[in-house]
Amino acid sequence: MTIMIIERRLIKKKMINFKKVASILAGGVMLASTISFAAAANLYPKPFTDGAAIVYGTNAASSDMAGAIDIYDQLKTRATGTTDASVSGEAKAVETSSQPLYLGDFMNTTKSTFSKDQLPTVLADGSLTDDDGTELDYEQKIEVPNTFNVYSDTSDNLATPVVNTYLDSTKYLYSLKVIFPTAVNTTKLTDESIKIFGKDYVFTGSVADLTTAKVVLFEKATPVMVNDGETVTVEGHTISAAVEDANTASITVDGVTDSHDEGWSGKINGVDMYIKNIVGPNVAGTSRYAELYLNSNKIILQNGEDVTLGSTSIDGTNVTLATSGGKVSEIKINIYPKDLDTAIKYLKLGDSMTDPVFGTIKLDLVSITPDLEADSRDYLLIKPSGEKTASIKFTNKAGKAYDMDFLEVSNIKLNSSYSSNDSTGPGQTYDYNATALGVGEEYDIAIATTENVSENGYFITCSNEYTQIWRVNSIKATATTKEVKIKDQGSGSDAVTVSLSHPAMSGTFSLADGSSATLYVAGNTNTTLNVSAACNYLYTDKGAKIHLAYADNYATNSTSSQVIIEEETAYNGGAFKDNLAATLGQNITLQFAYEKDTRSGKDMELKSITPSGTQGTDGYTASADWWSDDVGDYDYYYLTTYGTFAKRTGDTDKQVEIWYPEDAMSVGFYIGEVSSEITPGSTGSAGGQISIVKDSEVSTVASKNLIVVGGSCVNTVAAKILGSDAPLCGADFSTVTEVGAGGYIIKTVDAATAGGTAGKVAMLVAGYNAADTTNAVKRAMVIDGVKTDVSSEEIFPVVA
């Protein structure tokens, strides 16, 4: 094994050239190392896009936290691993460069027609020559199906609903068109060749079968020329011909003889045959022969009728011959999948159908992006968690996972009365059919700046899309101690001590995006406080907004508490509109109530889940905004046109699981040649594996690759990377790194050095001071796709 090390230092203002280093390595320069060159990987964003934790110092400046969040945002976007579908052969999706196909969209509104621009072979323009020698051009098009994709159990009543292309109506069809820009006189096309929809045909030699109302073609499968009196072997068949006159011949196939005229088609001894031409002059020495097409299907295209293939009429088809000035300007074939001999009422994901007329084109429902339960989606779980409480589970923008109670019983009198024997006194009457924001039975969640929070109470802070749920651990506002201790309830969070000023009795603390909020001790009791950044909503990682304004607003919602999840927000993946320019995003409303005396399950009950807009009738309404289907005795699945997927499960104690996509879910419906193969795009799961932690929490992410933000004076993991168990500050940091004020270091090592797992990568991104760390973060985020070993270093020294 070749052992290598790469140490890159920038001394005396000389910036390192990463790509140049990579080329030197490729040229075979060998150095010594403890890391095998086989372990080489992209310094950034790989391997961190495969799962990483960004580590900032507990005592670091807020700018270090902001830098960690910037790296998190970039990695999270790249780590989704989304790839486009790959196509082998000739096929294109029903979409445009600016308009994807969404659930419920009429496909022919998204893109009405396919031509040679989409399918250059099977829909190629062509030309033919009539009997007068005039060259005539033609074009080919496919009119996209005038139907839509839905979510339903289909007409087969599947046990679990599926995304499917709805075809269960005679009004849903697609069309194949041959267009003659200059109308053609079909009577002058006898025996002329034409290639349509990927197959070679020849017009019949019978003028009577070439009119403005009827066109007869024969497939040019296998041409056979048989001289009078000779025998040939073609495709395993022995064929001979005896020319009787200029129009008639006896054709023998494998010992069976039939006599037919020129232009005849049918079967001889079970073999499809078209007699294109018979040459039989009564002149000595002149060739006499029969020109045949073996295995040739006859196709009759008659205005207003089904297509006839051979001797079989194809149910579910209809022909229109458009005319201009007594000539044919267009041949149009409509196909109604529901009316085919083998009815096709829907295509579910992975299904395709082959065109029944030419057999060269297929329609293929390939994919939805992202999949309904893809790891790249946000996952939310909301359920009754006790007799009087409901809980929520989700991940916020900063990568913190919350799993906690957030609703409790309200004591507000509404419509129904219950007798209580609790600690407030026996026999008192309470109305409990509404809920309030709270945790447990005692502590509220404050959602307004002016709302007071007591010790052990909770509040929500918001800074743009960065929302957090905090608990007040303690309030100490005395002459000797002036501090408040609070703790973010997200995973891996430590308590924060907020020092209070005097006499204002206020203090600031940092939020997840690096901004700050202010705590104010309220009144003279010094036992409650309020918060400058308090709010009544939450954002998930991908940007769904969880509205809590009506969770305890009994006046607005007179019979139940409402938790509203908004799909289209300022912080999701963009503004998504259907092909009629209507906004896809909507609201999903969850209703809770407390039923003290009438419940067999928990008294806190999830009553309903209802997306806004119109529900699809029986799953088949194109104008619907969402669909739902029952699954088993108690469970319902829901899917909105935006693509949010929800499962309401359970009998007496219902819960809701929600999978929310950052971008609206698109549908991959393809039209292509029958031999094409489409591999759906994919969305990886690494996006859900990027997290942010403090240096004190690094043991919880030891299995990941690490990006360590901040210097060794404020980040204990950074100190370990530099070989110290104690903080390295000022001159000590400069001695180890050769970096002084105004400089930074980017250094990668095996993660075991930083307290992680051997074989993983740890990258230090640190400056001499906080501002220099910010510059280091910016530098790290532009290092992209450069091959280097995991043991490497870049130093930007003091600038003179």
N, C-alpha and C positions, 0 to 999 in steps of 0.2 A: 504494500500500500504506500502510495506517495503521500508524505505529510507536508502540509503547507501552512504558512501563516501569511496574512496580509496585514501590515500595519501602515496606515496612511496618515502622515502628519503634515500639516501645512505650517511651515516655518517662514518667518520673515515676509509675511503678506502674500505668499505664493499659494493661490487657490488650487486645490487638487482637481484633476480631471478624471471623474469616475469612469467614463467610457474608455479613456486612454488606458487606465489601469487594467480594465477588463481585457482590452486588446493585447496588452503585454502578457497577461496571464495566458491568453489563448495562444500566444507565440511560444509558450513553454518556459517562461522564467520560473524557476523553482526556489522557494524559500522554505524555512522550517516552521512547523506549527504543531499545536496540540489538537487541531481540528482537521479532519479529513476534507480534502477538496471535494469529495463526493457529497459533502453536506452543504455545498454552496447553494445559495438561494438568492432571489431578488432581495436586496436590502430593504426596499420599501416600494410598493405596499406589501409584496410577498415577503415572508410567509404570514404576516400579521392578518391578512384577509382570511386566513384559514381559522382564525380564532385568536383573540388577543385581549389583554387587559392593559389599560393605560393607567399608570400609577403616578399619582402626584403626592407631594408631601403634606402631611397633616398640618404642619405649621408654615406652609408655603404662602406666598402672596397669592391673591385672587387671580392674578394674571397667569400663574402656573395652572390653576384649575381651568381657566378659560382656554389655555393652549391644549390641555388634555381633551377638552370637549371638542375643539376644532379637529384634532386628530381622530377622535371618536367618530365625528360626523363623516369625515372623509372615508375612513375605513368601513363604516357601516354601509355606506353607499356602494362601495366597491365589493364588499363582502357578500352582497346578495348573490353574486355569481350568475346574473341573468345572461342567458345566451339565446340568440335567435334560432329559429327553426332552421335546420339544414335540409336542402332539397337535392335529391338525386334524380336526374331526369328533368322533365319540364312540368312545373306546377307553380302556381302563384296563389297567394292568400287574397281573399276578398277584403281589401282595404285600400287606402290610398296613402301617399306619403304624409298626409296631414290628418287622416281620419282612420283610426283603428275601427274594427268591428266590435261592438259591444253587445252584451246580452240584451235581447229584445229589439235590436235594430233590424229593420227590414234590410236584408243584404243588398238588394238591388238599389236601395237608396244610398248605401255606402259606396258601392261601385256598380254601375248598371250593366256594363258590357266588358267582356274580354275579347281581345283581338290579337293580332300578331305581336303587338307590343308586350303582351303578357305571355303568350304561348307561340313563339315564332315558328315552330315546326308544325304542330298540329293545326294551327290556324293561319298558316302561311298564305299570303296572296298568291294567285296563280293566273294563268292565261290558257286559253284554248283557241283552236282555229276552226272556223265553220267551213261548210262545204264550198264556199266562195273564196276561201283563203284569207278571210278577214280574221285578224287576231282580236280576241275578246278577253278583257281582264275581268277578274272576279275577286271578291274579298270574302273572308269568313269571320263570323263572330259568334260568341255565346252570350246570350242574355242571362245574366246572373239570376238565380232563383229568387222569386219575389216572396220569400218567407223569412223567418227569423229563428233565433235560437232561444230556447226557454229552459227552465228548470222544473221538471215534473217527473211523475212516475210513469209517464207515457200511456198510450192506449193499452199497453200490456199490463198495467198496474204493477210495475216493478216494486219490490219490497222497499227499495231505497230510491228516492228521486235522483235523476241524473240530468246533467246539461245535455240537451239534444236539439237537433234541427227539426222543427215541426213541419211535417209534410202531410198531415192527416186531413186534407181537404182538397177537393177538386180545383180550388182556385189557386193552389200553389204549384208552380211549374217553373221550368227553365226552357230556353229555346236555342236551337241551332239554326244559323242563318248563312246562306250563300247569297251574296249580293253582287249583282251585275251593274256597275255604274252606268254602262251603256246597255240597255235592255237587249236581249238576244232573241233571235228567231230560232226557236228550238227545232223546227223542222229541218234546219240546215246543220244539225249537230249529229247526224247519224254516224255511228262508229267512231266518234271523236272521243279522245281521252280527257279525263279530268281527275284531279286529285283533291278530294275533300275530306276534311277531318282525319287526315293521316292515312287515308286509303286511296288506292288507285282504282278508278272506275272507267268504264267506257259506255257512252250513250248507245242505246239500242239502235240496230240498223233499220228498225221499222218506223217509218215516218208517222204512221198512225198512232204510235205510242209516244210521240214527241209533239205536244201541243201546249197551248197556254193553260190547260187544265190538267195535264198529265205529263210526267217525265219518267221514263224507265231507264235505269242504269244497271250495268252488270259489273260485279267486282272482278277486277283483273287479278285473279288469284294466281293461277299457273297457266301461262300461255302454252299451247301445244299446236304444232303444225304437223299434219299427217298427209303425206302424198297418197294419191289414189293407189290402192292396192298394197300399201306398205303397213308395217306394224311397228309401233314404238312402245317403250315402257317408261311411264312417268308416275312418280310417287307410288310405285308398287303396283300400278295398274297396267295391263296390256291393252293397247288401244290401236284399232285399225279403222280405215275409212274406205268406202267404195262410193265414189262420186257418181251419182245417177244422171244429173244434168246440171245446168248452171245454178240451180237453187236448192237441189236436194242431194242428200248423201245418206248412206247407211253407215252408222257409227257402231262399232263393236267394242264393248268394254268387258274385259275378262270373260269373253265367250258369249255375251248377251248382245244381240243386235237390235237396234231400232233405227227406223228411217225417219228423218226430220228435215224440214226446210231451214234455210238460212234464217237466223234470228231466233230460233227456238231455244228455250231454256227449260231445264227440268232435270230429272234423274234417269240415268241409264245404269241398270244393275246396281242401284243404290248410290251412285256417284253423281254429285251435282255437276251439270254440264251446261255451257252456253255455246251455241254454234254461232260464232260471230260472222263467219264468211265462208262461202263455198265458191270455188273457182272450177268451172267445168266446161271449158270451150270444146266444141267438136272439131278441133283442128289438130291434125296429126303432129306429134312432136311438141305440143304445147302442154305445159304443166297443168295437172288437175289435182286439187288438194282441198282439204278442209282446215279452216283456222278455228281452233276451239279454245275455250277457257275452262280449265278443270277446277273443281271445287269452287265454282263461281256462284255467289249469291245474287239473285235478281232482286232489285229494290224498286218498288213502285211508289212514286210520290204523286198522289192525286189530290187536287185541291178539295179541301173539306173532308178528307177521309183519313183513316188510320194509315200509317206506313205499312206497306206489305213487304215482308222480307221472305224471298222465295215464294212459297205458297201460303205463308202464315201472316195473318194480320196482327200487328203489335198493338194490343190494347194499351190505352194510356198515352197514345201519340195522336197527333193531328197535324195535317199538312196544309199550309197556305201558300199558293202561288200568286205572287203579286205581279200585275201586268202594267205595261205602259205602251200605248200605241200598238196593241196587238202582239206585243212581245213580252217575254218574261224578264222582270227586273229583280225578283228576289224569290228564293225558295226558303221557306221558314218551316221548321219542324218543332212543334211544341211537345214537351214531355211532362206528363202528370204522374209523378211517382206513385201516388196513392192508387191510381187506376191501372197500373201495370199488372200483367198476369200474376206475378208475385208482388203483391202490394207492398210498397215501402212507405210506412206511415211516419217514420222518424229515423234519424241517424243519431246514435249516441256517440260520445267521445270514443274515437278509435274506429268508428264505422265508416264505410265508404259505399258508394253505389256506382256501377259502371253504366254508361249510356247504353240503352238497349238497342239503338238503331245501328250505330257504327262500331260500338265496342272499343273505341279508342280513347275515350274521355271518361274521367271519373270525378265525382264530387266526394270530398273527404273532410269530415269533421275531425280535425287533428288534435286540438288542444284548447285549453284555457290557461291564461297567464295572469297571475300565478294560480296554481292549483288551489282547490278550496281550502285545504288545511296545510298549505305550504309553510315551512318554517320561516320564510321571509315575511309572513304576515304578522301583525300584532295579534296576540292572544289575550282575551279577556274572559274571566270567569266571574259571574255574579250569581249569588245564591243566598237563600236563608241560611244563616250559620248557627242559629239558636232559636229559642222560643220567641225572643223579642228582638233579634238582630239579623241583619243581612251583611254579607261580606263582598269584597271586590278583590280581584287579582289582576294585575296588569303591570307593564313595564313602562317607565317614563322615558323622556328624551335623553336623560343622562345615564340611561342603562340601569337604573335602580328598579328592582322588582318589589312591588307592594302586594301584600296578601294580608288583608286586615278587615275588620268590621268597619262599616261606614254608614249604616242605617240602624236606628233604634226606634222603639215605640214612641209615638207622640202622645202627650197628655192633653192635646187640644180637643175640645168637645166638638163632635161632628154629628153624624146621623144616628149612630147606634149606641146604646148605653149598656155598660157591663158593671156588675157589682164587684167591688174589690175588697179583699181582706188583707191587703199588703200593709207595709209599715206606715202608710199614711193614715191608716185608721179603718177599722172594719165598717163595711156597709157603704162606703163612699162610692159614688158613681163616676165612672170614667168612660170616655168614648175613645176607643183605640183603633178605629179603622183608618187611621193615617199614620205616617211615619215621619221621623225627623232625622236630620243628620246627627250622627253620634257614634260613639264606640262603646260597646257595652251598654249598661242601663243607667250610667251616671254621667258620662262625659260627652259633651257636645263637640262637634267640629265647627269652628267659627269660619264663616265664609264672607265676612265683610270687614273692612278696615276698622270700623267703629265697634265691632262686636268684641266683647270682652272674653278672655280666655283665662280660666283658672288653672291652678296646678293640676297636672295629669289630664288637662284638656288638650284639644287638637286644633290646628289651623292649617289652611292650605295657602301656599304662596305661589304666585305666578309671575314669571318674567318671560314675556312672549310665550313660546311653546314649552318652556321649562317650568313645570309645575311640580310641587313637592308637598307631601303631607308631613307635618311636624307634630311632635308631642312636647308639651311643656313639662319637663321633669321637675323643675323647682323654680320658685321665685323668691329671691332674697333681696329685699330692698330696705335695709336697716341702716343705722348710722355707721355700722362697722363693715357690713357686707352689702355690696351693691352689684348683684349679678343675677342673670337668668340662665338656666340650663335647658337647652332644647335638643331634640334629636329627630332627624329625618327618619321616617319609618320605612324608607326603602332599604333594600338589602345591603349589607356591608357598611352601614353608616355608623359613625361614632357620635357621641354627644358633643354639643358645641356650647361653650361657655360664652355668654354675651355680657360684657362689662357695661354697667349703667353709669351714665354721667350724672352729675349733681349740679343744680337741683332739678334738671329736666327729667331725670330718671328714665333715660332712653339709651339705647345702644344699637349698633348695627351688626349684621351678620351676613355672610356670603351665601348667595343662591347658586344653583347648579350651573348657570351660564357665566358665572364670574361677577355678576352684578350684586348689589346689596339691598337689604331691606332693613327697616328700623323697627325695633320693639319699643313700646311705650308702656310703662307701668301706669295703670289707670287708677284715678281717684286717690283718696287718702288712705285707703286700707292697705295698699301695697300688696294685694293678694291676687290681682288680675292684671292682664295686659292686653293691648291690642297691637296689630301689626300693619305696617304701611302697605305691604304688598299682598294682603289677604284677598282671596277671590273665591268664586263659587263654581269653579270648573276644574277639570283635569285634562291634560293632554297625554295621549299615549305616545310611544316612541315614534310611530309612523305618522302621527298627526291627527288621529281621531280625537274629537273633543267630547268629553263626558260632562254634560251639563247637570249641575246639582241644584240649580236655582229653585226647581219645583220639587225637590226631594222632601222638603219640609214646608212647602208653601200650600197649606190646606185651602186657602181662599181661592187659589187658582184651580186646584185639582181637588174637587170637593169630596171625592170618595177614595182616593188613593194617592200614594206618593209616586212621583214620576222621575225616572232617571233617563235622560235623553242623550243618545249617542249620535253626534253629527259626523257624517262621512266627509263632506267637502268642506275643508277648513282653509285657513290661511297657511297652514303648515303641513298639509299632506303633499303628495307628489306633484300637484299642479291643478289646473282648472280643466275638468274633464266634461265634455259635452257629447251627446249622442249625435247621430248624423242629421238630426233636425235642429241642432244647435240648442237643445234643451240640456240644462245641467243635470248630470247623472246623480250627484250626491244628494242625499236626503237625510232625514232623521229617523232613528229607530228608538221607540219609546218602550221602556220597561216599567210596568206598574206593580207596585207593592202595596199590600194592606195587612193590617193586623186583625186577625179574626180570633178573638179570645175564646168564645164559647162554641163555635161551630166547626172547628178544625180537628181532624184526626191526626194530622201531622204537626209540624212546627206552627205555632200561632202566627209567626211572620210568614207571609205567603207571597210568592211571585205570582201575580194575577194574570199578566199577559205580556206579550212582546209584539209590538205592532210597528212595522216600518210605515213611514208616511207614504202617501200616493195611492195608486190603484193596484189592487192585487189582481194577478192573472186569474181569470175565470177558468176553472178546471186546469189551470196551468198553461193555457193556450191563448192568452190574450197578448197580442204584440204590443199594445199600448200600455201594458202593465209596468209598474215601477218595482214590483217584487213578486216573488212566488213563494208559496209554502206548501208542504205536503206532510200528511201524517205518516209516521214511521212506527209501526207497532200500535199498541193500545194507548200510549200516553205521550209519545214523543212527536215533536214537530221540527222540521228543518225549514229554514228560511234562506233565501238568496235574493239580494237586491240587484238592480241593474248596474249599480256601481261595483258590485262584486263582494260585498260584505256577506259572509256566510255565518249563520247562527243556528245553533241547536238548542232547542228547549226540551229538556229531558226530565223525567221523573213523574211520579203519580201525585202523591199528596205533597211532597216536597220537591218542587220544580227548581231547576237551575238553568242558567243560560251560559253557553259557551259561544264566544264570538271570535271569528277570524277576520281581521280587517286588513285590506291591502292598501299600501301607501298610494299606489297608482290604481286607477279603475281597472278592473279585470277585463282583458280583451279576449276575443274568441278567434281561434285560428281555423277558419274554414277555407279549404283549398279547392281549386279546380285545376286539373292537369291531365297530361296523358296517362293512360291506364298503367303504364309501366313505372311511373314515377313513385318515389318513396320519400316520405317526409318524416324527419325525426323532429319531434317537438323541441322547442327551446326549454331550458331548465332554469330554475331559480334555486340557488344553493342555500344552505342553512347557516352559513357562517355569520350572516348579518345579526343573527340572534345570539352570537357567541362573542360579541364585542362588548366589553364592559369598562367602567371607570371605577377605580378603587383608590383608597388612600394607602400610603406606604405601610400603615399599621395593619392593613387588611390583605397584604400580599399573599399570605398563606392560603387564603380562600380561592386564589386564582393561580396556584402554583403549577397547574397542569397546562397553562396557556403560554403562548409567546407574550413577552412583556415589552411595553414601551414606557420608559421611566422618564418623567418630565420633571425637571428642576434639579438644582445642584445638590451636592453632597452635604451642604450645611443645613438644608431644610428637608431633605428626602433621604431617609435611612437606606432605602434600596439603592439609591444612587451612590451612597458611600460604599456599600458592599461591592458594587461594580468596580469602584476605584480601589478596592482592596482594604477597606477600613470598616471596622465595626462601630466606630465613633464618627460624629460629624466632622467633615473637613471643610473649614471655612477660610475665606480670604486667602492668605498666603499659602496655607496648607493645600487648598484646592489648586492653586497655581503651580505649586511644586510638583504635584502629581500629574497634572494635566498639561502644563505649559500654557495655560489660558489665564489671562489677566482681565482687568476691567475692559469692557467693550468686546470681549471674545466669547466663544462658545465651543463646545465639543459635542460631536455625535459619535458614539462608540458602540459597537455591537460585540456581544460576548455570548457564550453559552449561558442559558438562563440559570443553570445551577449556581453560577457565580452570584446571582441576585436572589438566591433563595427559592428559585423555581425548579423546574424539572430538567434534568440533563437531556440534551438533544433539542430542546426548544431554544429560541433566540430571545435575548434581552437587549434592547437598544436604549442607550442613555442619550437623552436630548437635554442638554444643560448648558446654561450660561453662567458667567461669573456673577451676575446679579439677575434680578427678575426680568429686566428689559432685555438682557442678553439671551435669556431662556426663550423669550418670545421670538427673537430672531432665529434661534436654533430650531424652534418648532416650524417656522416658515420654511427654513431650509430643508428640514426633514420631509415636509409635505410635497416638495418638488423633486425629491429623489425618486425616480420612477423607472422601474424595470431594468435596473443595472445589475448585472451579475457580479456577485462578490461573495467571499467567504463570510461565515458568521463571526469571524474574528477580524475586525477592521476598525479603523478610526479615522475621523476627519476633524481637524482642529482649525478653527478660525481664531488666530491669536489677537493680542492687543494691537489696535490700530494706532500707529504713531501719529 
